């Protein structure tokens, strides 16, 4: 093979440039190795060692200025309505009817349907027999087949 002199100069220049960059990079790497304080790698956090606690322990003191914890307030109307619903559900005939009960200061109102007049009246009688019921408003609607 024969070499011509035209491409030889470009190749020498590229080789010389690569050699110069390589040597410059070696100097930077050596300066990192020779640094006085080691730097942690990215993502590593260095924390100081925990110090032992001093010998004094403090105990929390009670605060007498706080009020005693009060029990939650009970909604008397909701309790009375639940008692009436329970009594209606305990009756073997009335338990199949769609009857809702609401209470306000001892006055119970019945809502829903009954399939006969006798069952409507029976529901009012059962509701009035529950302790705490002062009176009953019977709003039950008679619907055949209900």
C-alpha positions as CSV (number, residue, x, y, z in Angstrom):
1,X,0.0,0.0,0.0
2,X,1.0,3.4,-0.8
3,X,0.4,6.4,1.4
4,X,-0.2,9.8,-0.1
5,X,0.7,12.8,2.0
6,X,-2.7,14.5,1.7
7,X,-4.6,12.8,4.5
8,X,-1.6,12.2,6.8
9,X,-1.6,15.7,8.3
10,X,-5.3,15.6,9.2
11,X,-5.0,12.3,10.9
12,X,-2.0,13.6,12.9
13,X,-3.9,16.7,14.0
14,X,-6.9,14.6,15.2
15,X,-4.6,12.2,17.1
16,X,-2.8,15.1,18.8
17,X,-6.0,16.7,19.9
18,X,-7.4,13.5,21.4
19,X,-4.1,13.0,23.2
20,X,-4.2,16.5,24.7
21,X,-7.9,16.1,25.9
22,X,-7.0,12.8,27.4
23,X,-4.1,14.2,29.4
24,X,-6.2,17.2,30.5
25,X,-8.9,14.8,31.8
26,X,-6.2,12.8,33.7
27,X,-5.2,16.0,35.5
28,X,-8.7,16.7,36.6
29,X,-9.2,13.1,37.9
30,X,-5.9,13.3,39.9
31,X,-7.0,16.6,41.5
32,X,-10.2,14.9,42.7
33,X,-8.2,12.0,44.2
34,X,-5.8,14.4,45.9
35,X,-8.5,16.6,47.5
36,X,-8.2,16.9,51.3
37,X,-11.8,16.3,52.3
38,X,-13.6,13.3,50.8
39,X,-17.0,14.3,49.3
40,X,-19.9,11.8,49.5
41,X,-21.3,10.4,46.3
42,X,-24.6,11.8,45.0
43,X,-27.6,10.7,47.0
44,X,-25.7,9.7,50.2
45,X,-26.4,11.8,53.2
46,X,-23.9,11.9,56.1
47,X,-25.4,12.5,59.5
48,X,-23.5,12.9,62.8
49,X,-23.7,10.2,65.3
50,X,-26.5,10.6,67.9
51,X,-25.4,12.0,71.2
52,X,-26.4,10.2,74.4
53,X,-29.1,12.0,76.5
54,X,-28.2,13.8,79.6
55,X,-29.2,12.1,82.9
56,X,-32.3,14.3,83.5
57,X,-35.8,12.9,82.8
58,X,-38.8,15.2,83.1
59,X,-42.3,13.9,84.0
60,X,-45.4,15.6,82.6
61,X,-47.6,17.1,85.2
62,X,-51.4,17.0,85.1
63,X,-53.2,20.2,84.3
64,X,-56.1,20.7,86.7
65,X,-57.5,23.6,84.7
66,X,-59.0,21.3,82.1
67,X,-62.6,20.3,82.4
68,X,-63.6,16.7,82.9
69,X,-64.5,14.9,79.7
70,X,-68.3,15.1,79.1
71,X,-70.1,12.1,77.6
72,X,-71.6,12.8,74.2
73,X,-75.1,14.2,74.3
74,X,-77.8,11.7,73.4
75,X,-80.6,12.8,71.0
76,X,-83.6,11.9,73.1
77,X,-85.9,12.2,70.1
78,X,-83.8,9.7,68.1
79,X,-83.8,7.3,71.0
80,X,-87.6,7.5,71.4
81,X,-88.2,7.0,67.6
82,X,-85.9,4.0,67.7
83,X,-87.9,2.5,70.6
84,X,-91.1,3.0,68.7
85,X,-89.7,1.4,65.5
86,X,-88.5,-1.5,67.6
87,X,-91.9,-2.0,69.1
88,X,-93.6,-1.9,65.7
89,X,-91.0,-4.4,64.3
90,X,-91.6,-6.7,67.3
91,X,-95.4,-7.0,66.4
92,X,-95.9,-10.1,64.2
93,X,-98.5,-8.3,62.0
94,X,-97.0,-4.8,61.8
95,X,-93.4,-5.9,61.1
96,X,-94.2,-6.4,57.4
97,X,-95.6,-2.8,57.0
98,X,-93.4,0.1,55.8
99,X,-93.8,2.3,58.9
100,X,-91.3,5.0,59.9
101,X,-91.5,6.9,63.2
102,X,-90.1,10.3,64.2
103,X,-90.3,11.9,67.6
104,X,-90.2,15.5,68.9
105,X,-90.5,16.2,72.6
106,X,-92.4,13.0,73.3
107,X,-94.8,13.4,70.3
108,X,-94.3,10.5,67.9
109,X,-95.4,10.8,64.3
110,X,-95.9,7.6,62.2
111,X,-95.3,7.8,58.5
112,X,-95.8,5.1,55.8
113,X,-98.5,2.7,54.7
114,X,-100.9,0.2,56.2
115,X,-103.1,-2.2,54.2
116,X,-106.1,-1.9,56.5
117,X,-107.7,0.6,58.9
118,X,-107.3,-1.9,61.8
119,X,-103.6,-2.2,61.2
120,X,-103.2,1.6,61.0
121,X,-104.9,1.9,64.4
122,X,-102.9,-1.0,65.8
123,X,-99.7,0.8,64.9
124,X,-100.8,3.9,66.7
125,X,-101.8,1.8,69.8
126,X,-98.4,0.0,69.8
127,X,-96.5,3.3,69.5
128,X,-98.5,5.0,72.3
129,X,-97.6,2.1,74.6
130,X,-93.9,2.8,74.4
131,X,-92.4,4.5,77.5
132,X,-91.8,8.2,77.0
133,X,-94.4,8.7,74.3
134,X,-96.8,11.5,75.2
135,X,-99.0,11.4,72.1
136,X,-99.1,9.9,68.6
137,X,-99.8,11.6,65.3
138,X,-100.9,8.8,62.9
139,X,-100.0,9.8,59.3
140,X,-100.2,6.3,58.0
141,X,-101.9,6.0,54.6
142,X,-104.1,3.0,53.9
143,X,-103.1,1.4,50.6
144,X,-104.5,-2.0,49.6
145,X,-101.8,-4.5,49.0
146,X,-99.1,-2.7,50.9
